[in-house]
Amino acid sequence: MHLTSIIPTEPLSHPSLTNFRLEVSVKRLDLVHPEFSGNKFFKLKYNLEKAKSEGKTKILTFGGAFSNHIYATAKAAQTENLQAIGIIRGERTEPLNYTLRSAEESGMQLDFIDRGSYRNKTEPEFLAVLAEKFGDFYLIPEGGTNELAIKGTQEILSHKDSEYTHITTSIGTGGTFSGLFSSLENHQKLLGFSSLKGEFIHGEIADLIKKHHIDGQKLYEIFTNYHFGGYAKHKPELIEFIWWFYENFEIVLDPIYTGKMAYGIWDLIEKNYFPKGSKILMIHTGGRQGNAGFTERTGIKLPTPSM
Ligand SMILES: *Cc1c(COP(=O)(O)O)cnc(C)c1O
């Protein structure tokens, strides 16, 4: 099923956009599915189809304690009547945070392993040990990026989106960025905002594009200066910006991914990065399930959907 036609896109209205003569719209992947949404919906879609067509009854994947991917896999497996196993980095601590609690309540079996063993998550020997423990399963890597995930994220943009000059997304593993890049039109430019500290992501993306035979001739730019200290790190300016965005547009952002991207876009707008007349499409990749856990962990309040 092509869901792209029913993803709402909302234009933002703000005096500074008028001043800079820019249009900004938000493609709300966060509203795609009531249970599991965001880019993870697209990344999981064909993986679940494949698992079922291979007759598998179990999905196994990896993640940290606040992982959107773990949360989405648990919800997706439940929806598809598949059993889910989540191999979680670190020790089990009670009470479980919001992400893990929800995953477990959705039927995911959580298995906690120490950080040292977790590093072996792609080693065949380690996967064989897991197969002995859990039986036959369909494996989805940490973060969910594989060939079928990229195939799914190629469906985020639709023909109607060709009116935009710039498409923007947040970046974790780069899977979503690669899928978007392959469906980009020649007159468009893709901007990616890395949530992780470091320049390694340039190489990772180049590798993904090459490995998946994506035409590399189109324009893209990756920003590595909006990570706010690194993955899952935050600063007061970021939290203030997330509240400012919510108060102006009634759209909830998360501090791990979408908040950093939107902050970056606003900063670039103010620095005159975008030529006048640009039409920018921000992809809201979801992630707001993490906001409850973030508040539990830090005590910092964030907008929540029910507000
Ligand atoms: C997982 C996630 C990302 C990163 O996606 P990648 O395909 O790993 O780059 C971005 N935004 C949100 C909200 C996510 O949950």
The ligand as an ORCA input file, in Angstrom:
! r2SCAN-3c Opt
* xyz 0 1
  C      15.224      6.668     13.908
  C      14.904      8.101     13.704
  C      15.644      8.920     12.832
  C      16.863      8.428     12.126
  O      16.591      7.627     11.045
  P      17.779      6.942     10.233
  O      17.128      6.240      9.125
  O      18.443      5.987     11.189
  O      18.734      8.005      9.833
  C      15.246     10.225     12.649
  N      14.188     10.733     13.305
  C      13.472      9.994     14.172
  C      12.369     10.633     14.891
  C      13.805      8.665     14.394
  O      13.080      7.936     15.276
*
